[in-house]
């Protein structure tokens, strides 16, 4: 019974001592200990095993038990001492709490006393300062009253004086007085409810109205709408009247400016009426000469009459520009059929020169916000096509000589007047666009004729592989057109010109480049895209001459130059055109056309060399390899292939020296074409003896070395072949070598032969395995058993559609090849 009670007590004690992780962590931080007995996860069994790891250690068990008992007694003593020390803690705490409560009550009483004394002090201060505040308010009100009375006296006197001076037209004194009266009247806005103040305000407004009407009448008398200007020049009265108008309602100032400018330009509207001979574009200079004379006349006679901040000379010029733009638009719409390119460009040139004159003379501050936004000039261009542009003096000289088709200097980027008149020519720029269309068509025809007359580039000269001169001429002309049109307009005409550029870029690619690609004569009809893609055995393909190879390389280099320059042209056109129209400029189709020319040129070079090697490969497949008795040097067909490579590749490399990446493409495409064809002819060599296979293996290695050296063959400077090309050659020719090694291997035992084939070729195609059996000269009966064994030994293909597709890709059938060729033909035809 006692044992059960002790067990329950131990369990309760252990349950009480189960502390939370946070409490346990806090205890460990306050009382750090390395003793295993202090650990929260203490395990008695592990602790005993630590004390007695072996049976021999049980010999000192009594000593260990004594130490533990001693430790227990010490812990009991410590606990007993702590418990006894806490006996009086509760009583002491209650006593301390009572003392704290008494102290708080005393503090609260003192705070209340202080608050009562503070309220009494505040009341006393208010009584003391009450009289002082009354005096301060009285002083402030008195000061305000005196100031208001002074202002009222000034206002009343000023209004009387203002009315009297207005009647006597003393505008000089009125200008100063009116401004003062207006300033004083502002102080009485809050007193407008007082009848006398409201009456004075109405008198001021009436005086302003009378002044405005009187000044307008004086200007009407001095500058009547009908008749001549007042003789003797402006008077001082009108000059002072302008100062008064600055203070009055802005509509008065605007009316004065409007009437003066209208009267000043009335003669212009009469002289250059639509039915007058001088109104047409060929005499547009007279319009600008007239306004220049008027501006000089204004400065001499009226420069001091109007305030400088009115910018009257600039306003006259701006209004002249608006009137001229309207009149020119009207007359050009009426006589649109008479507008010619030279006449239009002449008028635009003179107009832009005049706008430049205005930009030098005036700041453009009188232009409205809408006009500034509308006529905002683009940022300075970084277009390289703008190099070597003619200076303005040269342009004017060219215009005087009648050479109006010379390119004009683009508008200055800081000219706020650009387009203020020349905008009227924009609807008629279709004449210029049509002219450029015609000129470019004639230019392309001349390029075609020159090419036929001069013939292809001569071999062994610097012409081979160089860019055709006509290409540079075309883009120089494009530069002139782009700069000229960007001066005329940056809107829809630039889009129309871009369309013309696109048209003749395509024509250049078709007529000059694609149209002059060398053509084979085997079928009598020339080379087509289909003949480039289909390889027909036994067909006779004429080999290109040295001149034709040089021409091919030259066309390829020209197409590459056109491709890069067209991309730059697109960027510069987007810089020139309005931001809202940039998305409509897209020369991607033209760049694709030049890319197609490049691909066709490379394919022609590959086909030519490939076709030259065909007879040698045919000869290889027709040799009696089972009768070869000994292995010698490389076979004659290998020598023939190497000879053709050494004849063509150095010429192509030298002529494509400026476009190395396309020479690399040529090498890669040739390797991709020649190696599969070589393997195909290799399968036709049957039956093959052991010695014949060794000879073929030697020949294959020789071709492999030649192909690896292909990019630098015949060159004094040996360069390392590109890694992508080397990978293709090594992979393809290694497969050919593996085929021959399998052919050389004995076919018995069958299992070893099949495993050897799978290991060397990693080819799971039954057709390829059967071709190798044919090369070994095995009979059909022998082949049957070997094929069955081969199918059994094949590794399991991966499940799903990926496995079947990978097998089909390893050895495409003739039908698949034909389908792929047809798809590629359709794609190329669509691109062309």
C-alpha positions in Angstrom: 0.0 0.0 0.0 2.8 2.4 0.9 4.5 1.6 -2.4 1.4 2.5 -4.4 1.0 5.8 -2.6 4.7 6.6 -3.2 4.2 5.8 -7.0 1.2 8.0 -7.2 3.1 10.8 -5.5 6.0 10.5 -8.0 3.6 10.6 -10.9 1.8 13.7 -9.5 5.2 15.3 -9.0 6.3 14.5 -12.5 3.0 15.9 -13.9 3.5 19.1 -11.9 7.1 19.4 -13.2 6.1 19.3 -16.9 6.9 22.9 -17.9 6.1 24.7 -21.2 9.0 25.2 -23.7 9.0 29.0 -23.1 9.3 28.5 -19.3 12.0 25.9 -19.8 14.0 28.2 -22.1 13.8 31.1 -19.6 15.0 28.8 -16.8 17.9 27.7 -18.9 18.9 31.3 -19.7 18.7 32.4 -16.0 20.3 29.2 -14.6 22.5 27.7 -17.3 23.6 24.2 -16.4 25.4 21.3 -18.1 24.1 18.7 -15.6 22.0 16.0 -17.4 19.7 15.9 -14.3 18.6 19.5 -15.2 17.6 18.7 -18.8 13.9 18.9 -19.6 14.1 15.7 -21.7 15.9 13.8 -18.9 15.9 10.0 -19.4 16.8 7.9 -16.4 17.7 4.8 -18.4 20.1 6.8 -20.6 21.6 8.5 -17.6 22.3 5.1 -15.8 23.8 3.7 -19.1 26.1 6.7 -19.1 27.2 6.1 -15.5 27.7 2.3 -16.1 28.6 1.8 -19.8 30.1 -1.6 -19.2 29.7 -4.5 -16.7 33.1 -3.7 -15.2 31.8 -0.2 -14.2 29.2 -1.8 -11.9 32.0 -2.5 -9.4 31.8 1.1 -8.1 28.0 1.3 -7.9 28.1 1.9 -4.2 30.2 5.0 -4.6 27.9 6.4 -7.3 24.8 5.8 -5.1 26.4 7.6 -2.2 27.2 10.6 -4.4 23.6 10.7 -5.6 22.3 10.5 -2.1 24.6 13.3 -1.0 23.3 15.4 -3.9 19.7 14.7 -2.9 20.4 15.8 0.7 22.0 19.0 -0.5 19.0 19.8 -2.7 16.6 19.1 0.2 18.5 21.5 2.4 18.4 24.2 -0.4 14.7 23.7 -0.9 14.0 23.8 2.8 15.9 27.0 3.2 14.1 28.7 0.3 10.7 27.6 1.6 11.4 28.9 5.1 12.6 32.2 3.6 9.3 32.7 1.9 7.2 32.4 5.1 6.9 36.1 5.8 6.8 37.4 2.2 3.0 37.6 2.0 2.7 39.6 5.2 5.5 42.0 4.1 3.8 42.5 0.7 0.4 43.4 2.2 2.1 46.0 4.5 4.0 47.6 1.6 0.7 47.8 -0.4 -1.1 49.7 2.4 1.8 52.2 2.7 1.7 52.8 -1.1 -2.1 53.5 -1.0 -1.7 56.0 1.8 1.1 57.8 -0.1 -1.2 58.0 -3.2 -4.1 59.6 -1.2 -1.7 62.2 0.2 -0.4 63.0 -3.3 -3.9 63.4 -4.7 -4.8 65.9 -2.0 -1.8 68.0 -2.7 -2.6 68.0 -6.5 -6.1 69.2 -5.8 -4.8 72.1 -3.6 -2.4 73.2 -6.4 -5.3 73.1 -9.0 -7.5 75.3 -6.8 -4.7 77.9 -6.3 -4.0 77.9 -10.1 -7.7 78.7 -10.9 -7.7 81.6 -8.4 -4.5 83.0 -9.9 -5.9 82.8 -13.5 -9.1 84.7 -12.4 -6.9 87.3 -10.8 -4.8 87.8 -14.0 -7.9 88.1 -16.1 -9.3 90.9 -13.9 -5.9 92.7 -14.1 -5.5 92.5 -17.9 -9.2 93.1 -18.8 -8.7 96.9 -19.1 -5.5 96.5 -21.1 -7.2 94.3 -23.7 -10.0 96.9 -24.1 -7.4 99.6 -24.8 -5.6 97.4 -27.4 -8.8 96.7 -29.3 -9.7 100.4 -29.3 -6.3 101.3 -30.6 -6.5 98.7 -33.5 -10.0 99.8 -34.5 -9.0 103.5 -34.4 -5.9 102.7 -36.7 -8.1 100.8 -39.1 -10.6 103.6 -39.3 -8.0 106.2 -40.0 -6.4 104.1 -42.7 -9.8 103.4 -44.3 -10.7 107.1 -44.2 -7.4 108.0 -45.9 -8.1 105.4 -48.6 -11.6 106.7 -49.0 -10.3 110.2 -49.4 -7.7 109.0 -52.0 -10.4 107.0 -53.8 -12.9 109.9 -54.0 -10.2 112.3 -55.1 -8.7 109.9 -57.6 -12.1 109.1 -59.2 -12.8 112.8 -59.7 -9.3 113.4 -61.2 -9.7 110.3 -63.3 -12.9 111.6 -64.9 -11.5 115.0 -65.5 -8.2 113.7 -67.1 -10.2 111.3 -69.3 -12.2 114.2 -70.7 -9.0 116.1 -71.4 -7.3 112.9 -72.9 -4.4 113.2 -70.5 -3.6 109.5 -70.9 -0.1 109.8 -69.5 -1.4 111.0 -66.1 -4.4 108.6 -66.4 -2.1 105.6 -66.7 -0.5 106.3 -63.4 -3.6 107.4 -61.6 -5.8 104.6 -62.8 -3.4 102.0 -61.5 -3.4 103.7 -58.0 -7.2 103.9 -57.9 -7.5 100.2 -58.8 -5.1 99.3 -56.0 -7.0 101.4 -53.5 -10.3 100.0 -54.6 -9.2 96.5 -53.7 -9.2 97.5 -50.0 -12.9 98.3 -50.2 -14.2 94.9 -51.6 -15.5 93.9 -48.1 -17.3 97.3 -47.8 -19.3 97.0 -51.1 -22.5 96.8 -49.0 -22.2 100.5 -48.2 -24.0 102.6 -50.8 -21.3 105.3 -51.0 -18.5 102.8 -51.6 -20.6 100.9 -54.2 -21.2 104.2 -56.0 -17.5 105.0 -56.1 -16.8 101.5 -57.5 -19.4 102.0 -60.2 -17.9 105.4 -61.2 -14.5 103.7 -61.5 -16.0 101.0 -63.8 -17.7 103.7 -65.8 -14.5 105.6 -66.2 -12.7 102.4 -67.4 -15.4 101.8 -69.9 -15.3 105.3 -71.1 -11.5 105.2 -71.4 -11.7 102.0 -73.4 -14.3 103.4 -75.9 -12.4 106.7 -76.1 -9.0 105.0 -76.8 -10.6 102.7 -79.5 -12.2 105.8 -81.1 -8.8 107.6 -81.1 -7.1 104.6 -82.8 -10.0 104.3 -85.3 -9.5 108.0 -86.1 -5.7 107.7 -86.4 -5.9 104.4 -88.4 -9.2 104.2 -90.2 -10.3 100.8 -91.6 -10.7 102.4 -95.0 -8.2 104.8 -96.5 -4.6 105.5 -95.7 -2.7 105.7 -92.5 -2.7 109.0 -90.6 0.2 111.1 -92.0 3.0 112.3 -89.8 3.4 109.1 -87.8 2.1 108.2 -84.3 1.4 110.8 -81.7 2.4 110.8 -78.0 -1.3 110.6 -77.1 -1.7 107.2 -78.7 1.5 106.0 -77.1 0.1 107.0 -73.6 -3.2 105.5 -74.6 -1.5 102.1 -75.1 -0.2 102.4 -71.5 -3.7 102.9 -70.3 -5.0 100.0 -72.4 -2.5 97.8 -70.5 -4.4 98.5 -67.3 -7.9 98.2 -68.7 -9.8 95.1 -69.7 -7.6 92.9 -71.8 -10.3 93.0 -74.5 -9.4 96.6 -75.2 -5.8 95.8 -75.8 -6.8 92.8 -78.0 -9.2 95.0 -80.0 -6.5 97.7 -80.6 -4.0 95.0 -81.8 -6.6 93.3 -84.0 -7.7 96.5 -85.7 -4.1 97.8 -86.2 -2.9 94.5 -87.7 -6.0 94.2 -89.9 -5.5 97.8 -91.2 -1.8 97.1 -91.7 -2.4 93.9 -93.8 -5.3 95.3 -95.8 -3.0 96.3 -98.6 -1.6 92.8 -98.7 -5.0 91.2 -99.2 -5.7 93.5 -102.2 -2.3 93.1 -103.8 -2.3 89.3 -103.6 -5.9 88.5 -104.4 -6.5 85.0 -105.8 -7.1 86.4 -109.3 -3.8 88.3 -109.3 -0.8 87.0 -111.2 1.5 87.6 -108.3 -0.6 85.4 -106.1 0.6 82.1 -107.7 3.4 80.0 -106.4 6.1 81.0 -108.9 6.0 84.6 -107.4 5.7 83.6 -103.8 8.9 85.5 -103.1 7.0 88.8 -103.5 4.7 87.9 -100.6 7.7 87.6 -98.3 9.5 90.6 -99.7 6.3 92.7 -99.0 6.0 91.7 -95.4 9.7 92.3 -94.8 9.2 95.9 -96.1 6.2 96.3 -93.9 8.1 95.2 -90.8 10.9 97.7 -91.6 8.3 100.4 -92.1 6.6 99.5 -88.8 9.8 99.7 -86.8 10.6 103.2 -88.3 7.1 104.7 -87.8 5.4 102.8 -85.0 8.2 101.0 -83.1 7.9 103.4 -80.1 4.2 103.8 -80.1 3.3 100.4 -78.8 4.8 99.0 -75.6 7.6 96.5 -76.1 5.7 93.7 -74.3 3.0 93.8 -76.9 5.4 92.3 -79.5 3.5 94.1 -82.3 6.1 93.3 -85.0 5.9 89.6 -84.2 2.1 89.7 -84.1 2.0 91.3 -87.5 4.3 88.6 -88.9 2.3 85.8 -87.3 -1.0 87.1 -88.6 0.6 87.5 -92.1 1.6 83.9 -91.9 -1.9 82.8 -91.0 -3.4 84.8 -93.8 -0.8 83.6 -96.3 -1.4 80.0 -95.3 -5.1 80.4 -95.8 -4.8 82.2 -99.1 -2.2 79.8 -100.5 -4.3 76.8 -99.5 -7.3 78.3 -101.3 -5.4 79.1 -104.5 -3.6 75.7 -104.6 -7.0 74.0 -104.2 -8.4 76.0 -107.1 -5.4 75.5 -109.4 -4.3 72.0 -108.2 -3.8 70.7 -111.7 -1.2 73.4 -112.4 1.1 72.4 -109.5 4.3 70.7 -110.7 7.1 69.2 -108.6 9.7 71.9 -109.3 7.2 74.6 -108.6 6.0 73.0 -105.4 9.5 72.5 -104.1 10.5 76.0 -105.1 7.5 77.4 -103.1 8.3 75.2 -100.1 11.9 76.2 -100.1 11.2 79.9 -100.2 8.6 79.4 -97.4 10.9 77.5 -95.1 13.6 80.1 -95.7 11.1 82.8 -94.6 10.1 80.7 -91.5 13.8 80.5 -90.7 14.1 84.3 -91.1 11.2 84.7 -88.6 12.9 82.4 -86.1 16.0 84.5 -86.2 14.1 87.7 -85.8 11.4 86.8 -83.3 11.1 84.5 -80.2 7.7 83.0 -81.0 6.2 84.0 -77.7 3.0 85.3 -79.3 2.1 81.9 -80.7 -0.7 80.3 -78.9 -0.2 77.0 -77.0 -2.1 75.1 -79.6 0.0 76.5 -82.4 3.2 75.7 -80.5 2.2 72.1 -79.9 1.1 71.7 -83.5 4.2 73.2 -84.9 6.6 71.7 -82.4 9.8 70.7 -84.2 11.3 67.2 -83.6 14.5 66.6 -81.8 17.8 66.8 -83.6 18.3 63.5 -85.5 21.4 61.3 -85.3 20.7 59.8 -88.7 23.9 59.0 -90.4 22.2 59.6 -93.7 22.2 63.3 -92.9 26.0 63.6 -93.3 27.4 66.0 -95.8 24.2 67.9 -96.2 24.5 71.2 -98.2 24.8 74.4 -96.3 21.9 77.0 -96.5 24.0 79.2 -98.7 24.6 76.4 -101.2 20.8 75.6 -101.2 20.0 79.2 -102.0 22.6 79.2 -104.8 21.1 76.0 -106.1 17.6 77.5 -106.1 18.8 80.6 -108.0 20.3 78.3 -110.6 16.9 76.6 -110.9 18.1 73.3 -109.4 15.1 73.0 -107.1 15.4 69.2 -106.7 18.5 69.5 -104.6 17.8 68.2 -101.0 17.0 70.9 -98.5 18.5 71.3 -95.1 16.1 69.9 -92.4 14.3 72.5 -90.3 16.2 73.8 -87.3 15.2 71.9 -84.2 14.6 75.2 -82.3 12.4 77.0 -84.9 8.9 77.7 -83.4 7.7 79.1 -86.7 8.3 75.9 -88.7 5.2 74.9 -90.5 3.3 78.1 -89.7 3.0 78.7 -93.5 4.4 75.6 -95.1 1.6 73.4 -93.5 -0.6 74.5 -96.4 1.6 72.5 -98.9 1.1 69.2 -97.1 -2.1 68.2 -98.8 -0.4 68.7 -102.2 2.7 66.7 -101.4 1.2 63.7 -103.3 2.8 65.5 -106.3 6.2 65.1 -104.7 5.5 61.5 -103.7 4.4 60.6 -107.3 7.5 62.3 -108.6 9.8 60.3 -106.3 7.9 57.1 -107.3 8.6 57.8 -111.0 12.3 58.8 -110.3 12.9 55.6 -108.3 11.3 53.5 -111.0 13.6 55.1 -113.6 16.6 54.6 -111.2 15.8 50.8 -110.9 15.5 50.5 -114.7 18.8 52.2 -115.1 20.4 49.9 -112.6 19.1 46.9 -114.5 20.4 48.3 -117.8 23.8 49.2 -116.3 24.1 45.7 -114.9 23.3 44.1 -118.3 25.8 46.4 -120.0 28.7 46.0 -117.6 28.1 42.2 -117.0 29.0 40.3 -113.9 32.1 41.2 -111.7 35.3 40.0 -113.2 37.2 37.3 -111.3 40.5 37.9 -109.6 39.7 41.6 -109.1 38.5 43.6 -106.1 35.0 43.5 -107.6 34.3 39.9 -106.7 32.2 39.7 -103.6 32.0 43.5 -103.3 28.7 45.3 -102.8 27.2 46.3 -106.1 27.6 50.1 -106.7 23.9 50.4 -107.5 23.1 49.5 -103.9 24.9 52.5 -102.5 23.4 54.8 -105.1 19.9 53.6 -104.1 20.4 54.3 -100.4 22.0 57.7 -101.2 18.9 58.6 -103.1 16.8 57.4 -100.3 18.7 59.6 -97.9 18.0 62.7 -100.1 14.3 61.8 -100.3 14.0 61.2 -96.6 15.7 64.4 -95.6 13.7 66.5 -98.1 10.4 65.0 -97.2 11.1 65.3 -93.4 11.6 69.1 -94.1 8.3 69.2 -95.9 6.2 67.2 -93.5 6.5 64.7 -90.7 3.0 63.3 -91.1 1.2 61.2 -93.7 3.6 62.2 -96.6 6.4 60.4 -94.7 4.2 57.3 -94.5 3.5 57.5 -98.2 7.2 57.9 -98.9 8.0 54.9 -96.7 5.6 52.9 -98.9 7.5 54.0 -102.0 10.8 53.0 -100.3 9.3 49.5 -99.6 8.1 49.1 -103.1 11.5 49.8 -104.7 13.5 47.9 -102.0 11.5 44.8 -103.1 12.0 45.6 -106.8 15.8 46.0 -106.2 15.8 42.6 -104.5 13.9 41.0 -107.3 15.3 42.7 -110.4 18.9 43.4 -109.5 19.7 40.6 -107.0 17.3 37.6 -107.5 17.0 38.4 -111.2 20.8 38.1 -111.7 21.5 35.0 -109.7 23.3 32.5 -112.0 21.0 29.9 -113.5 21.8 26.3 -114.5 21.2 25.2 -118.1 20.6 21.5 -117.6 16.8 21.8 -118.1 17.0 24.8 -120.4 14.6 26.7 -118.2 16.9 28.1 -115.5 17.3 27.3 -111.8 14.2 27.3 -109.7 13.6 27.1 -106.0 12.3 23.5 -106.5 15.6 22.5 -108.2 17.5 23.9 -105.2 15.6 21.7 -102.8 15.2 18.4 -104.7 18.1 16.2 -105.3 17.6 14.0 -108.3 20.2 11.3 -108.9 21.6 11.1 -112.3 20.6 14.7 -113.4 23.3 16.7 -115.1 23.9 20.0 -113.4 26.2 22.5 -115.0 29.0 23.8 -112.8 29.2 27.5 -112.3 32.0 29.4 -113.9 34.5 31.5 -112.0 32.6 34.6 -113.0 29.3 33.2 -111.8 30.8 32.3 -108.4 32.1 35.8 -108.0 28.7 37.2 -109.1 26.9 35.0 -106.5 29.2 36.2 -103.7 28.7 39.8 -104.8 24.9 39.4 -104.8 25.1 37.8 -101.3 27.3 40.6 -100.0 25.0 43.2 -101.5 21.9 41.6 -100.0 23.6 41.5 -96.6 24.5 45.2 -96.9 20.9 46.0 -97.9 19.5 44.0 -95.0 21.6 45.9 -92.4 21.0 49.3 -94.1 17.2 48.7 -94.4 17.1 48.1 -90.7 18.9 51.4 -90.1 16.6 53.1 -92.6 13.5 51.9 -90.6 15.0 53.4 -87.4 15.7 56.7 -89.0 12.3 57.0 -90.6 10.7 56.4 -87.2 12.9 59.2 -85.8 11.7 61.6 -88.6 8.0 60.8 -88.5 5.5 62.0 -85.9 5.4 59.8 -82.8 1.8 58.9 -83.4 2.7 57.4 -86.8 5.8 55.4 -85.8 3.9 52.1 -85.6 3.0 52.4 -89.3 6.6 52.2 -90.4 7.6 48.6 -90.7 10.2 47.3 -93.2 10.3 43.8 -91.9 8.9 42.4 -95.1 11.7 44.0 -97.1 14.3 42.7 -94.7 12.9 39.2 -95.1 13.2 39.6 -98.9 16.9 40.3 -98.6 17.3 37.4 -96.2 15.7 35.2 -98.8 18.1 36.4 -101.4 21.0 35.6 -99.0 19.6 32.1 -98.4 19.1 31.5 -102.1 22.7 32.6 -102.9 24.1 30.3 -100.2 22.0 27.4 -101.4 23.2 27.9 -105.0 26.8 27.9 -103.8 26.1 24.7 -101.9 24.3 23.0 -104.8 27.1 23.9 -107.2 29.8 22.3 -105.1 27.5 19.4 -104.2 26.7 18.7 -107.8 30.3 18.8 -108.7 31.0 16.0 -106.2 28.1 13.8 -107.4 30.0 12.1 -110.2 32.7 11.1 -107.8 30.2 9.6 -105.4 28.4 7.8 -108.2 31.8 6.3 -109.2 32.4 5.2 -105.6 29.0 3.3 -105.5 29.8 1.6 -108.9 33.2 0.2 -107.9 33.6 -3.6 -107.4 34.6 -3.4 -103.7 34.5 -7.2 -103.3 37.4 -7.5 -105.8 39.7 -5.1 -104.0 42.8 -7.1 -103.0 44.9 -4.6 -101.1 44.6 -1.2 -99.3 46.5 1.6 -101.0 46.3 5.4 -101.0 43.0 7.2 -101.2 40.8 6.3 -104.1 40.4 8.4 -107.3 36.9 9.5 -106.3 38.3 11.0 -103.1 40.9 12.9 -105.1 38.1 14.2 -107.4 36.0 15.4 -104.4 39.0 17.1 -102.8 39.9 18.8 -106.2 36.4 20.3 -106.5 36.5 21.5 -102.9 39.9 23.1 -103.4 38.7 24.8 -106.6 35.4 26.3 -105.2 35.9 27.0 -101.5 38.9 29.4 -101.7 37.1 31.5 -104.3 34.0 31.6 -102.1 35.9 32.3 -99.0 37.9 35.2 -100.5 34.8 36.8 -102.0 32.9 36.5 -98.7 35.7 37.9 -96.6 33.6 40.8 -95.5 30.7 38.5 -94.5 32.4 35.6 -92.6 29.1 34.5 -90.9 27.6 33.7 -94.3 30.7 31.7 -95.4 30.3 29.7 -92.2 26.7 29.1 -93.1 27.8 27.9 -96.5 30.2 25.4 -94.9 27.6 24.1 -92.5 25.0 23.7 -95.3 27.4 21.9 -97.5 28.4 19.5 -94.7 24.7 18.9 -94.0 24.1 18.1 -97.7 27.3 16.2 -98.6 27.6 13.9 -95.6 24.1 12.3 -95.8 24.6 11.9 -99.6 28.0 10.3 -99.0 26.4 7.8 -96.5 23.6 7.1 -99.0 26.2 6.2 -101.7 28.1 4.2 -99.1 25.1 1.9 -98.7 25.1 1.3 -102.4 28.6 -0.2 -102.3 27.7 -3.9 -102.0 29.0 -6.4 -101.6 32.1 -5.3 -99.8 35.0 -7.5 -98.9 37.1 -7.0 -95.8 39.9 -5.3 -97.8 37.3 -3.2 -99.6 35.8 -2.1 -96.3 39.3 -1.1 -95.1 39.9 0.9 -98.2 36.5 2.7 -97.8 37.4 3.4 -94.2 40.6 5.0 -95.3 38.8 7.1 -97.9 36.2 8.1 -95.4 38.9 9.3 -93.0 40.5 11.3 -95.8 37.2 13.0 -96.6 36.7 13.7 -92.9 40.0 15.4 -92.6 39.3 17.5 -95.7 35.9 18.5 -94.4 37.3 19.5 -91.1 39.8 21.7 -92.8 37.2 23.0 -95.3 36.8 26.6 -93.9 40.6 27.3 -94.2 41.5 25.0 -97.1 43.9 26.6 -99.6 44.4 29.6 -97.3 47.8 30.8 -96.1 46.2 31.9 -92.8 44.9 28.8 -90.9 42.0 29.5 -88.7 40.2 27.1 -86.4 36.9 26.0 -87.8 33.7 27.1 -86.0 32.7 24.6 -83.3 29.2 24.2 -84.7 30.6 23.2 -88.1 33.2 20.8 -86.6 30.4 19.1 -84.5 28.4 18.4 -87.7 31.3 17.0 -89.6 32.5 14.8 -86.7 29.1 13.5 -86.0 28.2 12.7 -89.7 31.6 11.2 -90.7 31.9 9.2 -87.5 28.6 7.5 -88.4 30.1 6.6 -91.8 33.2 5.2 -90.1 31.0 3.2 -87.7 29.0 1.7 -90.6 32.2 0.5 -92.2 33.5 -0.9 -88.9 30.3 -2.9 -88.5 30.7 -4.2 -92.1 34.3 -5.2 -91.3 33.2 -7.1 -88.2 32.5 -10.9 -88.6 28.8 -11.8 -88.6 29.3 -14.9 -86.5 28.5 -15.4 -83.7 25.2 -13.6 -84.5 24.6 -12.3 -81.1 28.0 -10.6 -80.9 27.5 -9.0 -84.3 24.1 -7.7 -83.5 25.2 -6.3 -80.1 28.3 -4.8 -81.8 26.0 -3.0 -84.3 23.7 -1.6 -81.6 26.7 -0.4 -79.7 28.5 1.3 -82.6 25.5 2.8 -84.4 22.9 3.1 -81.7 20.5 2.8 -84.6 17.2 1.0 -83.9 16.1 1.1 -87.6 15.7 -2.3 -89.2 16.2 -0.9 -92.7 19.7 0.4 -91.8 20.6 -3.0 -90.3 19.4 -4.7 -93.5 21.5 -2.3 -95.7 24.6 -3.3 -93.7 23.8 -7.0 -94.2 23.5 -6.3 -98.0 26.9 -4.6 -97.9 28.3 -7.7 -96.3 26.9 -9.8 -99.2 24.8 -12.1 -97.0 22.0 -14.1 -98.5 18.4 -13.5 -97.8 18.1 -16.7 -95.8 20.9 -15.6 -93.5 19.6 -12.1 -93.2 16.2 -13.4 -92.1 17.5 -15.0 -88.9 19.8 -12.1 -88.2 16.9 -9.6 -88.5 14.8 -11.7 -86.1 17.6 -11.7 -83.6 18.1 -8.0 -84.2 14.5 -7.2 -83.3 14.8 -9.3 -80.2 18.0 -7.6 -79.0 16.6 -4.1 -79.6 16.3 -2.1 -76.4 12.8 -1.3 -75.4 11.6 2.0 -76.9 10.3 4.7 -74.6 6.6 4.6 -74.0 4.2 7.3 -75.4 4.2 9.3 -78.6 7.7 10.6 -78.0 9.3 7.2 -78.5 7.6 6.6 -81.8 8.3 10.1 -83.0 12.0 9.7 -82.2 12.2 6.4 -84.1 10.5 8.0 -87.1 12.9 10.9 -87.0 15.9 8.6 -87.1 15.2 7.3 -90.5 12.5 9.3 -92.4 10.9 7.5 -95.3 11.0 8.8 -98.9 7.4 9.9 -98.6 8.3 11.9 -95.5 11.2 13.5 -97.2 9.1 14.4 -100.2 6.4 15.9 -97.9 9.0 18.0 -96.1 10.5 19.2 -99.4 7.1 20.3 -100.6 6.3 22.2 -97.4 9.7 24.0 -97.6 9.0 24.9 -101.3 5.7 26.4 -100.4 7.2 28.4 -97.5 10.0 29.8 -99.7 7.5 30.7 -102.5 5.3 32.4 -100.0 8.2 34.5 -98.7 9.2 35.4 -102.2 
